[in-house]
Amino acid sequence: SVISDDMKTGAIVEVNIETDFAAATDKFKAFVEDVKTQIMTVKPADIDALKASAMYNDSSKTVELATKEAIADIGENTSVRRFALYEVSGNGAVTSYIHMGGKVGVIVEFTVSDDSVITTDAFKTMAKNIGMQIAASNPSWVAESEVPQAELDKETEIITKKALEEGKPEKIIADRIVPGQIKNFYKLNVLVDQEYVKDDSLTVAQYLANASKALGTESSVVRFTRYGLGQGNR
């Protein structure tokens, strides 16, 4: 990951190589640094645009060509798999958290009422804790309002079918079982509804409220991206 000095722009990128040994080499690390700088400099729209873009430090070659050169130099297949680029407009900050030596990476955009807090240790601690939460608990959405209706319909169908098979009355299913199970679904998949990993007596929403109060300003998570090495789309 890379975050600008003013914390208004940040990127996270997954770069794959065949072995952990090669991933630890200076040549691979230098290539990753170039890719990070390229994303922040060119601000490509997607992975295809990134690969096709001319290198910031050598316009005679594209990122795709630079990748081929890295493969020849390092001796192992190397690929730039995916990236996320965040830019803040207005008050707020972009932060990142890298876990397990690069096996899991998180980038988060926060909004705040008072922009002066983003450089404080208290804000950075809060941001790190939220990054750790996302890395550990792998939520899919920030808030319940972001969950697509299709996802809720799917969960409702699964819950209802299971309860009917168990012989539960339809009214009990609709009035109690479905709402209760959907609440559990939110607790697992929605960031602010999750148990806070460092204190399970709190939800993440409660932790954020406490941290914001300590900061003396309102703050909230706008969005996040979590990458697990080689896994899924998040």
N, C-alpha and C positions, 0 to 999 in steps of 0.2 A: 504494500500500500504506500501511497505518498499523499501528503497533505501540504497545501501551500502555507507559507509563513503566516498569512492573515487568517487561516483556517476557513476560508470561504470556498475553496475548491479542493477536491480530493478524488483519488482514484484507487481502485483495488483491481488487481489483475492476477489471473491464474496462468502460469507458464509451466508447461509439462515437459519432463525429460524422463528417460527410461529408468535411471537408478538414483538412489539417494546419494551415492558417492559422487556422481556427476553434478548433482544439484548443489553440492557443497563446494564445488570448484570456483575459483576466482573468475574463470571465463564465463561460466553460466551466470554467476551473480552480476557480472558486468553487463551481460546481455539483458538480464531482467531490469537492471537500472536504466538501460537505454530505452527499453519498452515503456517503463513507467514515465520517463521524461517525455517520450514521444506522445503518450496519451495526454499528459498535462499541457504539452505545447500545441499539438495539433487539434486536440479535442474532437476526435472522430465520432461519428454518429453510431457506429456499430463495429463489430469485429472485422467485417469485410472491408469497411472504409479504413480501419486501422492498418490492416495488412497491405492495402493498396497505397497507403500514404508514403510520401517521400520522407526519408529519415531527417530528423531535425538537424543532425550534425553532418549529413552527407546526402545532399539532394539527388545525387546520381543513382541512389538505390532506394528501393522500397523496404518496408518492414518485412515483407515476404522474402525478398532477396537477402536481407540481413539475417533472417532466420535460417535460410539455407546455408549461409556462410558460418553461422554459429554451429549448425549441425556438422559441417565439414571440420570445423576447428575443434569442437569438443569430442566428436566421434560418437555421439548418440543422438537419436531422433529427438527433436525439440519442437514444441509448438506453443503458440500463444492461443490459449483456448477461449478465454472470455474476459471481459472487464466491465466495470461499472464506473462511471464518471459522474460525480455530484458537484453542482455549483449552487451556492446559496445566493439568493437575491434578498436583500434586506437583512434584518437581524437574525443571527444564528451562526452555526458553525458545522463543519464537517469533521468527523473524527474517525479513527480506525482502531481496530484491535486485531492482532495476529496471534493465533493460539497454536500450540503444539509444533513450534518451529516451522510454521508455514503450512500446516495441514488444514487449518481452518482460518478463514479471514473474514472480517466484518467491517463494513463501512456504514456510518450512521450520519444522518442529517438531523440536527437539532434546531429548533427555533427558540428564541429567548426574547423577553420584553426589553431587557437592557443588554446591549451588545458588549458592554465593558466587562461583563462577567466571564466571557469565553476564554480569556487569558489567565484566569485565576486557577490556583491549584484545586479549589473545591469543584469547579466545573469540570476540570480534566479528570478528577477522580470519579465524578458522577458519570462522565462519558465512558471512561474505562469500564466501570461497573456494568453499564448498559451493554457495552460491547461484549463483555464476558458473559452476560446473561444470554445474549443472542447466540454466541458461539456454543454455549453449553446446552441451551434449551431449544434451539432451532425453531423459533416461531415462524409462521408463514405470513402473518399480518401484524400491523401495529395496533389496530383497534377493531372492535367488532363491526363497525360500519364499513370496513374494507372487505369483509368476507363476502364473496359472491353468493347471490341467492341460490345459484345452482349447487354450490357446495353444501349449503344448509339443507336444500331439498334432498340431496344425496344422503346426507347424514340422517335426516328424518326418516327417509325410506328404509335405511339399514336398521335403525333403532326400532321402528314400527314393526318391520318384518320379524325381527328377533323376538320382540315382546309378544307378538301374536303367536309365534311358534311355541312360546313358553306358556300360552294359555291366558295371558293377561287380558282383562276387559278393555275394549276399545276406548271407552271414556277415560279410564285410568291412564292408558297409553298417551292419549292426546293431552290430558290435563296435567299429568304429573311426570310420566316417564320421559316423554320427548323433551319437555322443557329442562328437566334435570340433566339429561344426557347432553343436550346442546350446550348447557352451561359448562359441563365438563369438557366438551369439545373446545369451547372458547379458552378455558383454562390451560389447555395443552397447546393451542395453536395461535393464540392472540397475545402479543407481547405484553401489553399492559395488564392483561388478566392473569398472566402466569405468576406462580409463586416466585418470589425473588430468591435467587439461588444462594445468596449470602445471608439471608434471614427469612426462613420460610413462614414466619409469622406475618410477613408483609406480602402484598402483591407488588408487582412492578409499578403499577399506578401509584400505590401508596409510597413506595420508595421514591419515585420521581417527585411526588408532592412534598415529601419531607426534604429532599435535596433542594428543590426549588425554594422552599421556605428559608432554608439555611443560606441559599445564595441571595435571597432578597429580591428575586425576580421570577416571573413565570417562565417555565421552560417545558418543552415537550419534544417527543420524537416525531419527526415528519415522515421519515422513511429509512429503510435499511436494506442492505444486500449482504447475505451470508453465503460464502463459498466454502464447501467442503471439497477438498482436493479430489478431482475426478468424478464428482458426484452431481447428479441432477442438474437443475437449472438455477438453483439458488446458491 
